[in-house]
Amino acid sequence: MQPSKSSKHSLYIPPLDARNVVLGVTGSIAAYKAADLASKLVQAGANVEVIMSTSAAKFIGKSTFAALTHNKVTTGLWEANSELNINHVALALRADCLLIAPATANTLAKLALGISDDALIATYLATNAPTIVAPAMDADMFANPSTQRNLITLKNNGVTIAGPSEGRLASGLTGIGRMIDTEHLVGLVRKAIGQQGDYMGRKVVVSAGGTRQSIDPIRFISNHSTGKMGHSIAEAARDRGADVTLVTAAEIPKPAGIKVISASTVEDMKNAIVPACADSDLLVMAAAISDFSPNQVDNYKIKKDGSGTMSLELSEVEDFMPLANGPRLVKVAFAAETNDLEKNAKAKVNPKGAAFVVANNVTETDSGFGTETNRVTFVDAEGNLDRQPLMSKFGVANAILDRALPLLSK
C-alpha cells in the first residue's frame, strides 16, 4: 500500500458540517442559555434556524439569535418575513434535527397533545427529523404528574428527552429542573443526526486517557495522555451511528450519547474492556496504558528520610489487548512513539492481534499529547504503511473508522 497523498478528512471538518438544525426556544429564564447553544451549533458547522415562542421573546431578543446564526428568526406563523407564511412546513422539511431548548411545562403539554397554535409546535408536528427536547422549569412543576405524563407521551412518540439536571433554580431553590449543559445537547444533536450512518448497528469499544499506577495513597506514576484522541474516536463513532462504549481515564468532559466507564488503573481498563469486547465489532485502544507499575504500593504517604534520594522498583505490566476477543471483533492498536516510529509500530501489530496500528510521534509539536491535531501512520499486519496528513483529531478519528469499516463482518 502506498502512502496516502491526501485524505477526505481535511485539517478541520466541523462535525455538523452542512447539517440543518432547527432550534426552538421557549419562555423560560434558561432561554439565555439557548444563545450559547446556538453559537456552539454554528461552531460545529450546523446551519441553525431559530423559532422563538412569544414568551421566549420576553427573556431574550430575536436579534441575538439572528446575529449568532446569520439567519432570520421565526417568531410566529404569520409574520411577513417567515417562510411559514407561505409554507408552514418549510423548516420542518429541511431540518436534520429539531432541538427545543429550553422547553417549558406549557410547551411540553402542547407537544404531547399536538396543540399547533404557534410556529414551533407546527414545525414539530410536520417534521420527520429526530426531535430532542430539553425541559427547564421549577422542580415542583417538573415533578407534577401532568408534566410527567406529557414526558412519557413524548418518549413514546420517539422524542429524546434530555435532562433536566439538578441544581440551583431561578426560584432560589435547589432541585431537578435546570436545562442540561449546552455541550451535552450538541453531542445529542450529533448522535441524532448520525444515527442512520455507516456504523449503524455496530458496537464499538474505545479506550482513552493515561492510566495511573499508585505509589502510595497520594502519588502515582502516569503519562501525559489527555484522552482527547480517544474521546474524538468515540464521538466520531457515535456520530456515524455506532453503539459506543468509552472506557476512559481522562479528566475531560464525558461525551453525550455514549456509555462511559471511568477507569484509573490498568486493571480497571482490563476489567472493563475485555468483557465489553465479547459482543463488539471494533476495539480501538487509544488509551496510553502504563508499561510499568510499582512492585509495592505503600499504605501510607512515603516520607523523606534525609538521604536525598528515593528508589522505586517497577515491573512490566501485562498487555491485556490480546485477551480482548470476540467472534467478530476487529482490533486497532495505537503506538505513541518518540523514535523509530514505523519500526516500533510494525513490531506491535501481530502481538496485539491488531488489524492495524495507528502510530504517531508524540515529540512533534502538532501531534503530541494535548494537541488539537495529529499526524499518524497506519501500519497493517503485512507491514504496509499509510501515512496520513496533519488533521484535527476528529479528522483522524474518522480516518481510523473509514479504514476499519471494510474489515468488519457483514
C-alpha positions as CSV (number, residue, x, y, z in Angstrom):
1,M,0.0,0.0,0.0
2,Q,1.4,3.4,-1.0
3,P,1.5,6.3,1.5
4,S,-1.6,8.4,1.2
5,K,-1.1,11.7,-0.6
6,S,-4.4,13.2,0.6
7,S,-7.3,12.5,2.8
8,K,-11.0,13.3,2.5
9,H,-10.7,14.5,6.1
10,S,-9.2,17.9,6.0
11,L,-7.5,19.7,8.9
12,Y,-10.7,20.9,10.3
13,I,-14.1,19.5,9.3
14,P,-16.9,20.5,11.7
15,P,-18.9,17.5,12.9
16,L,-22.2,19.1,11.9
17,D,-21.0,20.5,8.6
18,A,-23.9,21.4,6.3
19,R,-26.5,20.0,8.6
20,N,-29.7,21.9,9.3
21,V,-30.7,22.2,12.9
22,V,-34.0,24.0,13.9
23,L,-33.7,25.3,17.4
24,G,-36.9,26.0,19.3
25,V,-36.6,28.5,22.2
26,T,-39.5,28.9,24.6
27,G,-40.3,31.1,27.6
28,S,-38.0,30.0,30.4
29,I,-35.3,32.0,32.2
30,A,-33.0,29.4,30.7
31,A,-33.6,31.0,27.3
32,Y,-30.4,32.9,27.7
33,K,-28.5,29.6,27.6
34,A,-30.0,29.0,24.1
35,A,-27.8,31.8,22.8
36,D,-24.7,29.8,23.8
37,L,-26.3,26.7,22.4
38,A,-27.0,28.3,19.0
39,S,-23.4,29.6,18.9
40,K,-22.0,26.1,19.7
41,L,-24.1,24.5,17.0
42,V,-22.9,27.1,14.5
43,Q,-19.3,26.5,15.5
44,A,-19.9,22.8,15.0
45,G,-20.8,23.5,11.4
46,A,-24.6,23.5,11.5
47,N,-26.9,25.8,9.7
48,V,-29.1,26.9,12.6
49,E,-32.6,28.3,12.2
50,V,-34.4,29.6,15.4
51,I,-38.0,29.6,16.2
52,M,-39.0,31.6,19.3
53,S,-42.2,31.4,21.2
54,T,-43.9,34.7,22.1
55,S,-42.9,34.1,25.7
56,A,-39.3,33.4,24.8
57,A,-39.1,37.0,23.4
58,K,-39.8,38.3,26.9
59,F,-36.5,36.8,28.1
60,I,-34.2,37.3,25.1
61,G,-34.3,39.3,21.8
62,K,-34.5,37.7,18.4
63,S,-31.7,39.9,17.2
64,T,-29.3,37.9,19.4
65,F,-30.1,34.7,17.5
66,A,-30.1,36.4,14.2
67,A,-26.6,37.7,14.8
68,L,-25.4,34.3,16.1
69,T,-26.9,32.2,13.3
70,H,-26.9,34.6,10.4
71,N,-30.5,33.6,9.7
72,K,-33.8,35.2,10.1
73,V,-35.6,34.2,13.3
74,T,-39.2,32.9,13.2
75,T,-41.5,34.2,15.9
76,G,-44.9,33.5,14.5
77,L,-46.9,31.6,11.9
78,W,-48.0,34.6,10.0
79,E,-45.1,37.1,10.2
80,A,-44.2,38.6,6.9
81,N,-40.5,37.5,6.7
82,S,-41.2,33.9,7.6
83,E,-41.3,31.0,5.1
84,L,-44.1,29.7,7.3
85,N,-46.3,32.4,6.0
86,I,-46.3,30.6,2.6
87,N,-45.4,27.1,3.6
88,H,-45.9,26.1,7.2
89,V,-43.7,23.0,6.8
90,A,-40.7,24.8,5.2
91,L,-38.4,24.5,8.3
92,A,-39.8,21.0,9.1
93,L,-38.9,19.6,5.7
94,R,-35.3,20.7,5.7
95,A,-34.5,20.0,9.3
96,D,-32.0,17.3,10.1
97,C,-32.8,17.7,13.7
98,L,-35.3,19.7,15.8
99,L,-34.0,20.8,19.2
100,I,-36.3,22.5,21.6
101,A,-34.2,24.1,24.4
102,P,-35.4,25.3,26.8
103,A,-38.8,23.6,26.8
104,T,-41.3,24.9,29.4
105,A,-44.0,22.8,31.0
106,N,-46.5,24.6,28.8
107,T,-44.5,23.6,25.7
108,L,-44.3,20.0,26.8
109,A,-48.1,19.9,27.2
110,K,-48.7,21.4,23.7
111,L,-46.2,19.0,22.1
112,A,-47.8,16.0,23.8
113,L,-51.3,17.0,22.8
114,G,-50.4,18.3,19.4
115,I,-51.8,21.8,20.0
116,S,-50.5,23.6,16.9
117,D,-51.1,27.2,17.8
118,D,-47.6,28.6,17.1
119,A,-44.7,28.1,14.6
120,L,-42.7,25.8,16.9
121,I,-45.4,23.2,17.5
122,A,-46.5,23.3,13.8
123,T,-42.9,22.6,12.9
124,Y,-42.7,19.7,15.4
125,L,-45.9,18.1,14.0
126,A,-44.7,18.5,10.4
127,T,-41.2,17.2,10.7
128,N,-39.8,13.7,10.4
129,A,-36.4,14.7,11.7
130,P,-35.3,13.4,15.1
131,T,-36.5,15.7,17.9
132,I,-34.7,16.5,21.2
133,V,-36.4,18.3,24.0
134,A,-34.6,19.9,26.9
135,P,-37.0,20.7,29.8
136,A,-36.3,23.7,32.0
137,M,-38.7,24.7,34.8
138,D,-39.1,24.7,38.6
139,A,-38.7,21.4,40.3
140,D,-42.3,21.2,41.5
141,M,-43.5,21.8,38.0
142,F,-41.3,19.2,36.6
143,A,-42.4,16.6,39.2
144,N,-46.1,17.3,38.7
145,P,-48.0,14.2,37.4
146,S,-49.3,16.2,34.4
147,T,-45.7,17.1,33.3
148,Q,-44.5,13.5,33.8
149,R,-47.4,12.1,31.8
150,N,-46.5,14.5,28.9
151,L,-42.9,13.4,29.0
152,I,-44.0,9.8,28.8
153,T,-46.2,10.6,25.8
154,L,-43.3,12.3,24.1
155,K,-40.9,9.5,24.8
156,N,-43.4,7.0,23.4
157,N,-43.6,9.2,20.3
158,G,-39.8,8.8,19.8
159,V,-38.8,12.2,21.2
160,T,-35.5,12.3,23.1
161,I,-35.9,13.9,26.5
162,A,-32.6,15.5,27.5
163,G,-32.4,16.4,31.2
164,P,-33.2,18.3,33.2
165,S,-30.3,18.3,35.7
166,E,-30.3,19.1,39.4
167,G,-29.1,22.4,40.8
168,R,-30.0,25.8,41.8
169,L,-33.1,27.1,40.1
170,A,-34.4,30.6,39.3
171,S,-36.7,30.4,42.3
172,G,-33.6,30.1,44.6
173,L,-34.5,26.6,45.5
174,T,-32.4,23.5,44.6
175,G,-33.9,20.6,42.7
176,I,-34.4,18.9,39.3
177,G,-35.3,21.4,36.6
178,R,-32.2,23.1,35.2
179,M,-31.6,22.9,31.5
180,I,-28.7,20.5,30.8
181,D,-25.3,21.7,29.6
182,T,-25.2,23.1,26.1
183,E,-22.2,20.9,25.1
184,H,-24.2,17.8,26.1
185,L,-27.0,19.0,23.9
186,V,-24.7,19.5,20.9
187,G,-23.5,15.9,21.4
188,L,-27.0,14.6,21.4
189,V,-27.8,16.5,18.2
190,R,-24.7,14.9,16.6
191,K,-25.9,11.5,17.7
192,A,-29.4,12.0,16.5
193,I,-28.3,13.2,13.0
194,G,-25.8,10.4,12.6
195,Q,-28.0,7.5,13.8
196,Q,-28.5,6.2,10.3
197,G,-24.8,6.4,9.5
198,D,-22.4,3.7,8.1
199,Y,-21.7,2.4,11.6
200,M,-25.4,1.9,12.4
201,G,-25.9,-1.4,14.3
202,R,-22.2,-1.7,15.1
203,K,-20.8,-1.9,18.7
204,V,-17.6,0.0,19.2
205,V,-15.3,0.0,22.3
206,V,-12.8,2.8,22.7
207,S,-10.2,3.3,25.4
208,A,-8.8,6.8,26.2
209,G,-6.5,8.6,28.6
210,G,-3.5,7.6,30.6
211,T,-3.7,5.0,33.4
212,R,-2.4,5.8,36.9
213,Q,-0.5,3.2,38.9
214,S,-0.3,4.1,42.6
215,I,2.9,4.5,44.6
216,D,1.2,5.4,47.8
217,P,-2.2,7.0,48.7
218,I,-1.1,10.4,47.4
219,R,1.3,9.7,44.5
220,F,1.1,7.7,41.3
221,I,3.0,7.2,38.0
222,S,1.3,8.0,34.8
223,N,1.9,9.7,31.4
224,H,1.0,12.8,29.5
225,S,-2.0,11.5,27.7
226,T,-5.1,13.8,27.9
227,G,-7.6,11.4,26.3
228,K,-8.5,13.8,23.5
229,M,-7.8,11.3,20.7
230,G,-9.8,8.5,22.3
231,H,-12.7,10.8,23.1
232,S,-12.6,12.0,19.5
233,I,-12.8,8.5,18.2
234,A,-15.7,7.7,20.5
235,E,-17.6,10.8,19.3
236,A,-16.9,10.1,15.7
237,A,-18.2,6.5,16.0
238,R,-21.3,7.8,17.8
239,D,-21.8,10.4,15.0
240,R,-21.8,7.6,12.5
241,G,-24.5,5.5,14.2
242,A,-22.4,3.2,16.4
243,D,-23.4,2.0,19.9
244,V,-20.2,3.2,21.7
245,T,-18.7,2.2,25.0
246,L,-15.9,4.6,26.1
247,V,-13.5,3.3,28.8
248,T,-11.6,6.4,29.9
249,A,-9.0,7.5,32.4
250,A,-9.2,11.1,31.1
251,E,-10.3,14.0,33.2
252,I,-12.1,15.8,30.4
253,P,-15.8,16.2,29.8
254,K,-17.6,13.0,29.0
255,P,-19.3,12.9,25.6
256,A,-23.1,12.7,25.4
257,G,-24.9,9.7,23.9
258,I,-22.2,7.3,24.8
259,K,-21.8,4.7,27.5
260,V,-18.9,5.9,29.6
261,I,-16.9,3.8,32.0
262,S,-14.4,5.5,34.2
263,A,-11.1,3.7,34.7
264,S,-8.0,4.7,36.6
265,T,-5.6,1.7,36.6
266,V,-4.5,-0.8,34.0
267,E,-6.6,-3.4,35.9
268,D,-9.6,-1.1,35.8
269,M,-9.2,-0.8,32.0
270,K,-8.8,-4.6,31.6
271,N,-11.8,-5.4,33.7
272,A,-14.0,-3.0,31.6
273,I,-12.6,-3.6,28.1
274,V,-12.2,-7.4,27.9
275,P,-15.9,-8.2,28.8
276,A,-17.2,-5.4,26.6
277,C,-15.4,-6.8,23.5
278,A,-17.1,-10.2,23.6
279,D,-20.1,-8.9,21.7
280,S,-18.5,-5.9,19.9
281,D,-17.4,-5.2,16.3
282,L,-14.5,-2.9,16.9
283,L,-12.0,-2.1,19.6
284,V,-9.8,1.0,19.3
285,M,-7.2,1.0,22.0
286,A,-6.3,4.7,22.1
287,A,-5.5,4.8,25.8
288,A,-1.9,5.2,27.0
289,I,-1.7,2.1,29.1
290,S,1.1,2.1,31.7
291,D,4.0,-0.1,30.6
292,F,5.3,-0.3,34.2
293,S,3.8,-0.4,37.7
294,P,5.4,-0.1,41.2
295,N,6.1,-3.5,42.8
296,Q,4.8,-2.2,46.1
297,V,2.1,0.3,47.0
298,D,2.6,1.8,50.4
299,N,-0.4,2.1,52.7
300,Y,0.8,5.5,53.9
301,K,2.4,8.5,52.4
302,I,6.1,7.9,51.8
303,K,8.1,10.4,53.8
304,K,11.5,11.9,53.1
305,D,14.2,10.1,55.1
306,G,17.0,12.7,54.6
307,S,19.0,10.5,52.2
308,G,18.4,12.9,49.3
309,T,17.2,10.0,47.0
310,M,14.4,7.6,46.6
311,S,14.2,4.4,44.5
312,L,11.1,2.7,43.1
313,E,11.2,-0.8,41.8
314,L,8.9,-1.3,38.8
315,S,7.7,-4.3,36.9
316,E,6.4,-4.6,33.3
317,V,2.6,-4.5,33.0
318,E,1.0,-7.3,31.1
319,D,-0.5,-6.2,27.7
320,F,-4.1,-7.3,28.0
321,M,-5.1,-6.4,24.4
322,P,-4.5,-10.0,23.2
323,L,-7.1,-11.1,25.8
324,A,-9.8,-8.9,24.3
325,N,-11.6,-11.2,21.8
326,G,-15.0,-11.7,20.2
327,P,-16.4,-13.7,17.3
328,R,-16.5,-10.6,15.0
329,L,-14.1,-8.3,16.8
330,V,-11.6,-6.2,14.8
331,K,-8.9,-4.6,16.9
332,V,-7.0,-1.4,16.3
333,A,-3.9,-0.5,18.4
334,F,-2.1,2.7,19.0
335,A,1.7,3.3,19.1
336,A,2.8,6.6,20.7
337,E,6.5,6.8,19.9
338,T,9.4,9.2,20.2
339,N,11.8,7.5,17.7
340,D,11.8,4.7,15.1
341,L,8.1,5.3,14.6
342,E,7.4,2.8,11.8
343,K,9.7,0.1,13.0
344,N,8.2,0.2,16.5
345,A,4.7,0.2,15.2
346,K,5.3,-2.8,12.9
347,A,6.6,-4.7,15.9
348,K,3.2,-4.2,17.8
349,V,0.7,-5.3,15.1
350,N,0.9,-9.1,15.5
351,P,1.5,-9.4,19.2
352,K,-1.6,-7.3,19.9
353,G,-3.7,-9.1,17.3
354,A,-4.4,-5.8,15.7
355,A,-5.7,-5.4,12.1
356,F,-3.6,-2.2,12.0
357,V,-1.7,0.1,14.3
358,V,-2.1,3.9,14.5
359,A,1.3,5.4,15.1
360,N,2.3,8.9,15.9
361,N,5.4,10.7,17.1
362,V,4.5,12.5,20.3
363,T,7.5,14.7,20.2
364,E,6.1,16.6,17.3
365,T,4.5,19.9,18.4
366,D,1.4,19.4,16.3
367,S,0.7,15.7,17.1
368,G,1.8,15.2,20.6
369,F,-0.2,14.9,23.8
370,G,-2.8,17.6,24.4
371,T,-2.8,19.0,20.9
372,E,-5.9,19.5,18.8
373,T,-4.3,17.9,15.8
374,N,-2.5,14.7,15.0
375,R,-0.4,13.2,12.2
376,V,-0.5,9.5,12.1
377,T,0.7,6.5,10.1
378,F,-1.4,3.3,9.7
379,V,0.7,0.1,9.8
380,D,-1.0,-3.2,8.9
381,A,-0.1,-6.8,9.6
382,E,1.9,-7.1,6.4
383,G,4.0,-4.0,7.4
384,N,2.3,-1.7,4.8
385,L,2.4,2.0,5.6
386,D,-0.3,4.5,5.0
387,R,0.9,8.0,6.1
388,Q,-1.8,10.5,6.8
389,P,-1.6,14.2,6.6
390,L,-1.9,16.5,9.6
391,M,-5.6,16.6,10.6
392,S,-7.7,17.5,13.6
393,K,-8.1,14.7,16.0
394,F,-11.7,14.3,14.9
395,G,-10.5,14.0,11.3
396,V,-8.0,11.3,12.4
397,A,-10.8,9.5,14.2
398,N,-12.9,9.4,11.1
399,A,-9.9,8.2,9.0
400,I,-9.5,5.3,11.5
401,L,-13.1,4.4,11.3
402,D,-13.0,4.6,7.5
403,R,-10.1,2.2,7.4
404,A,-11.7,-0.2,9.9
405,L,-15.2,-0.3,8.3
406,P,-14.4,-2.7,5.4
407,L,-12.7,-5.1,7.8
408,L,-15.9,-5.5,9.9
409,S,-18.1,-8.6,9.3
410,K,-21.1,-8.0,7.1
